Amino acid sequence: MEMTKRIVLGIAILLCTQIGTSQGFEREKLDAYFDTLQKHNKFMGSVAISKNNQIIYTKTVGYADEENKIPANKNSKYRIGSISKTFTAVLVFQAVENGLLNLDEKLDQYYPAIQNSEKITLANLLNHQSGIHNFTDYDEYFSYNTEPKSEDEMVEIIKNGGSDFEPGSQSEYSNSNYVLLSLILEDIYKMPYPELLDKKILQPLGLRNTYFGRKINVKDNECKSYRWVGHWEKETETDLSIPLGAGGIVSTPSDLVMFSNALFGNKLLQKQSLMQMETIKDGYGMGLFQFPFGDKKGFGHTGGIDGFTSVFTHFEAEDISYALTCNGANMNTNDISIAVLSAAYNRSFNIPEFTDYKASAEDLENFSGVYSSSQLPLKITLSAKNGTLIAQATGQPEFALEAVQKNKFKYDPAGVVMEFDPTNNIFVLQQGGGSFTFKKE
C-alpha cells in the first residue's frame, strides 16, 4: 500500500539492461554490497532469495529500532504494505473456488451507496478497473491515518471519494478496491480479516513470522520505519485498521519467498485461478504485476507504507523467488533488487561507490527558498539543516538531498537529480526521463 507521498510513481518495476555474465553465485560479493550500503546509511532492511524452493541467500542490515540501536536480524518483521494485496487476492480466489464469491457479481450487493456500485464487479476491484477513487491520494489522509477507523468510517471515506472513471473502461491503482475486498471477505466468512488470513494462508503454509499487523512492538522483533533527512528520522505509524488487506500485513523476506513458492507452485489456488491473477490488463493483474528483469519476466507485487518499502517476485522458468523488506532507504531499492537478482542469475553486478563531496554552508543557504515551476503544479521548499539540503514538495514529507558535486544534488530513492544555477536562482529537476525547471520565488 503506497502510503508515502513523494514526487515518485507509486508502483515500481524491476528493470535491468546490459547485464554481464560472471562465474557463479557471488555470496561474499553480495555481502560486501550490503555492508557498503549499511556503512553509508543507504539501506536498512532484509532480503531473501530461493531457487527450486530452497533459500540460497539471506541478508539483513540496519536497525529494527535505530534510536536504541537494536539491530534487525533475519527474523525481524517489517510492514509489507501493498504486497498484502496479493494475499487478499488469494483469499478472494479461494472464496471463488469454494463457491462463496463470483468475480462477476456486483459491488452493490455489499455496498450500494458507493458510486457505480451496480456496475463494478469484484473482478474490477481486483485489477483496479473499478474507477473508485484512491482514498490515500487525498492530503487529508495524513490527518487521520494514525488513528483507528471502523468499517463504517472507511466505507464512508471511500464513498465520499466518488468515481474517477466508468468501471471497466480503464485502470488506475486504488487502495480503496482492496479495502472493500477485505470487508467483503469478512462479510462472507463472518470472520475478521486477520483471523481469515491466518486460517486460510498462514497456518497451512507455516508462515510463523507473517500476520496482520498491530502497533509496532520492537520487543516482538518488529521494525520501526525511518526516512533519511541527514540522519534516520522515525516515521509516523499508520493504524492498520485503515488499510486492512490493502496494506496491513507484516512479514519477513524468508516468509514472503515461502508464500511466493506456494502461490506459484499451485499450493494455494488452482492453476486457472493463478492464471487469472497473472493476466495483465493495462499493466495490472489481479493482485499481481509483471516484473521484467533483463530478458526474464516474473510476477509479484511492491509495497510501501510509512517508511517501509517492499517487493516480492517469482520467475517461473528458473523457479526463483525473491523478496526485499526495507524500513529505511536512502537510495533506490530497485537497484538493490537488481544486484540480488543478478547474483541469483550468476550475472555481474557492481558494488556502488558513494561520493564524499560536501556542499558548503554558504551554498546551502544560497539554495534555500521556495521554488515553483510552470511545468508542474507544486512548489518545492529547500532549507539547510545540519549541513544537509532538505527538500519538501507541496503536501509531501521532507527528504534529504545528497550533494554529488558543486551545484548538483540527488535523491536516489525517487531517482531525482537537481542541478542549480545560483546566478539565475533556478534549478532543473530530472526524474524518470523528464526535466522540469524551478525558479526561486
N, C-alpha and C positions, 0 to 999 in steps of 0.2 A: 504494500500500500504506500503510495507516494505521499507522505505526509510532510515532507520538507518542501519549501518553495524557494527555488533558485532560478537563475536565468539558464535553465537546462531543460532538456526534454525529460519527461517522467519515466520513459521506458528505454532501457539501454539494450544494445545488442552487441554480441561479440564480433569483432572484426579483426582479421589478421591477413595480411598480404605479404608476398615475397618472403615466405618462410624458408629458411635454410635447413639443411639436414645436419644431424650430429650422430654420435655413436652410441646411443642408448640413454636410458633414464638417468639424468644427472642429479641425483639426490643432494649431493654435497653442494652443487652449484645453486640449486633451488633454496637450500638452507641459507646459503650466503646471500642470495637475493633478498630473502625476508629479513635477515639480520641487518642488511643495509637499509631497508625501509624502516625498520624499528629505530636504528641509530639516528636517522634523520627525521624522525617524527612524521613519517609519511602514512603509516597504516597501523591500526590496531584491529586485530581480528584473527580469523582462523579459516583454514581451507582443508579440504579432503578430496581425494580422487580415488576412484576404483576402476579396475579392469577385470572383466569376467567375474563380476560380483565379489571381488576381493579388494579391500582397501590397500592401495600401494603407497600412499603418501598422506601424511597429515602434518600440519604446522600451525602453531599458534604464537602470535606475538602481541605485545602490549598488555594493557591492564583491564581487568574487569571493573576495578574501582581505581581510577587514576589519582584521585585526591588522597587516598590512603595507601597508594602504591601496592595494591593487591593484584598480582599478575593473573592473567587469564591462563587457562590450560585447555587441553583438547576436549574436555567435557564441559567447559564453560558454555552457558546458554545465552543466545542472542535473540532479540526480536527479529523476525524474518519478514515483516511487512507483507507485501503483496504475493510472496510465494504462498501465503495462506490461501490465496485464491485457487491454486491447484488442488489443495486438499479439499476445499469446498466443492470444486467441480467434480472431484472423485465422489464425494458424498452424494451429489446430485445424480450422477450417472448410476451409482449403486441403487439409489431410490428408483430410478427409471427401470433398471434391470429387474427390480423386485415388484414392479407394477404400482408403485406408490406415487410416481410422477410421470408426466408425459411432456416431452420437450415442446410440443405444440400447444399445450394448454396456456391460457392467457393469465396475465397478472391480475386481472380484475376479480378472479376467483379468490384472491387473497387480500389485495389492496386496491379496491375500486376507486379510491379517492385520488390516486396518482394519475396525472395527465397521460392519456393514451393507453391506460392500463388494459382497455378492451382490445387493443391491437398488439400489445407487447407480449411475446411468448417467452417461455423460460429459456429457449434457445437464444433469443435476442439478448437476454440478460447475460448468458454465459459468454457470448462472443462480442459483447459491447456494442450491440446494434439496437439498443432499446431507445436511445435518444434521451434517456433520463440524465439530467444534469449531474455532474460530479460534485458532490457537496463539499469536498475538500478544496475545491478551487476558489471558494469564497474567502476573502480576507477575514471575515468574522469567524471562520472555523477556528482560527488560532485564539479566539477569545473564550472558547468553551472546551477545547479538545482535551484539557487535563481534568475535566470534571465528568463524572458518570452520567450516562444518558439511558433512559428507559427505551423499550421498544416503541412505545407511542411517540416519544420525543424524536427518535431517529426517523420514524416514518413521516412525521410532520416536517422535519427538516428536509427530507428528500422530496416530499410532496411540494413544498414551497419553492424548491429549485426549478420546478417545471420541466419542460422538454426543450431540447436543443435541435431536434430534427425528427422527421417522420420515422417511426420504428421500421427497421429493416432496410432503410434507404442508404445508410452509410454506417461507418464505425467511428466511435470515439470512446476512449478509455474513461470509465466512470466507476469509482469505488462504490457508488450507490447501488449498482447492479448486484454486487456480491454481498452487500449488507442485506438486501432484500432476499437473496437466495438463502442466506444464513437463517433469516427469520422464517422463511417458508419451510426449511428443513426442520426447524424447531417445532413448527406447527404440525407437520405431518407425522413426526415421530413422537410428539408430546414429550420432548426431552431437550434440556438446554444444549446449546451448541458445544460447549466444552465436553460434556458427557458423551454426546453423539460422536464427536471426533475421536475420543478415547476408545469408545466401544467398537467403532467401525473400522478404524485405521491403525491407531497407535498400539493398542493391545495386540491385535492379530500380528502386527509386524515386530513387536517387541521394541518399539522406539521409546526407550526409557527416559531420554533427555528431550523429548518433544511433548508439548502440552499447550493448551490455551493459556495465554499469559495472565499475569496479575501485576500488582505493584511490584517493581523490581526489588529483589532481596539478594544482596551480594552474598549473604551467608548461605544461600541456596545455590551458590555458584552461578548466579545470574549477572550479566554485564549491564552496567550503565552505558549510556552513549554520550559522545562528545563531538565537538567541532573544533577545528583549529583556528584560533584567532591570534597567532603568535605564541600561543600555549593551548593546551587542551582545556576547553571550557565545557562543563556539563550541560547537556541539552535538557529541555523540559521533557516530561514523561506523559505521553498520551494515555488517557484512560481507555482500556481496551474494550469497554462496553460499547464504544463508538464504532470501531472498525469491524468487530465480530470476525466473521470468516473472510472479510476482505483484507485483514491485516493484523490479526490479533495473536498469531501463533508464535511460540518460542521454540527454538531448536538448536542443533549443532550441525556442522558440516557432515560429520560422520552419519548422523541420523538422516540428514537430507539425502545423502548418497544411498543409504539403505532404502528410503522411501522411493527414490528415483528408480533404483533397480527393481523394486517390487512393482511399481506402476508400469514400467516399460517391459517388464517380464510377465505381464498379464496376471499378476497375483492379486490385484485389487479389482480389476474390471475385465469384462470380456473384451476380446480383441476388437470387436465392432465399436464398442464404446470408446476405446482408446483412439481408434481411427477418427472418430468424430471429434474428439478433443484436439487431435493433430491437424484437422482440416483448417487451413488458413484462409480467411476472407478479409480483404483489406488490411492485412497484417496481423489479424487477431485469430487465434484458435479459441477453443473453449477451455479456458484455464491454462493454456499453453501458448508460447510464442516459438517461432523458429529462430535458431541461432546459427549463423554462418561462422565457420572457423576455417579460413583458407578454403579448400575445396570440400570441406566436410560440412554437414548440416545436422544440427541437434535440435532437440525440443526441451523447453524448460520455462522458467519464469524469473523475473527480477523482483526485488523488493526494496522499499525504503520507508522508514518510519522514524521520526525524531532524528537522531544522528546515526541510526543503523542503516546499512545497506546490505544487500544480499543477492545471490544468484545461484540457481542450480540449473544444470543442463545435462542431457543424456544424448550420446552419439551411438545410435543403434548398430551401425556397421562394425564398429570396433568394440562394442559393449563397454564404453567408457562413460562413467558418471562423474560429475564434478560439482562441488558446492563451495561457496565462499560466504562467510558471515563477517560483518565488519561493524565495530562500534566506534570507529573514528577514522576518517580518511582525509589526508592532506594531499591526495593525488587521485587520478582517475583509476578506480578499481578495475575497470575494463582491462587496463594494462597488466594488472596482476593476473587476471583470468587468462590472458594471452600467454603470459610466462608459464603458468602452471600447465595449461593445455599443451603448450609447446614441449614441455618436458615429458608429458604423458605420451605424446606422439613422436618422441625421440627427434625433435626438431630444435634448432638452435634458438637461444634467447639471450638477451644481454642483461647484465647487472647494471642498473642505471647509475649514472654519476650525477650528483646534485651540486649546484653552484654554491660557492661560499660568498658570493657578492653581497655586500651590504649597502643599501641606499643611505645617503647622508640624511641627518635630521633636517637639514635645510631643504633638501629636495622633497622630503616627505611633507613638510609644511607647505611648500610651494604647490604640491599636487592636491592638497586638501581643499575641499569645497563641494558644492553641489553642481552636478553636470546634467545636461539634458541633450536629447537628440531629436532631430526631425524625423528620424527613421524608425524609432521605437517609442511606444507610449509609456516610458518610465524614466525616472530620474535615478541617478546613482550618486550617493553621497560618499565622499572619501575623507578619511581622517587618519591622523598619525597617532598610534597608541603603542607605547613601549617599544619604539623602534620598528614598528610594523605598519604598513599601509593597510587600513581596514576599509572595505567597500560594503555598501548596503544599498541594494536596489529597492525601489518603491514596494512596500508591503512584504519584503523578504528579509530573512535573517542576515546578520553581518557575516562576512567571510574575509579571511586574511589573504592578501596578495603577496606572492613571493617575488622579491627582486631578482631579476635574471641578469640584467646589465643596466647601465645608466639609462633612465627614462623608459625602461621596459620591465613589465611585471606579468605574472601569470597566476592562474588559479586552476591547478591541474584537475581537481575533481569534476569541474564543469568544462574542461578544455578551453578555458578563456585565456586570451593574451591581450594585454592592454599596453599600448605604446603611446607615450606622452610627447607632445610638442609644447613645452612650457612657454615658449615665446608667444604662441597664439592661444594659450590656455585651452588646449583641446587634447583629447586622447582618442585613439582609434581602438575599438574593441573588436576582436576577432573571435568567432566561435562557430564551429560547425560549418565552415566554408563561407560564413557571412562576415561582412565588415561594416562596422557602424561607428560613425563619428559623433563624439560627445563634446560639448563646449561648456566651459565653466560659466555659471550664471553670475 
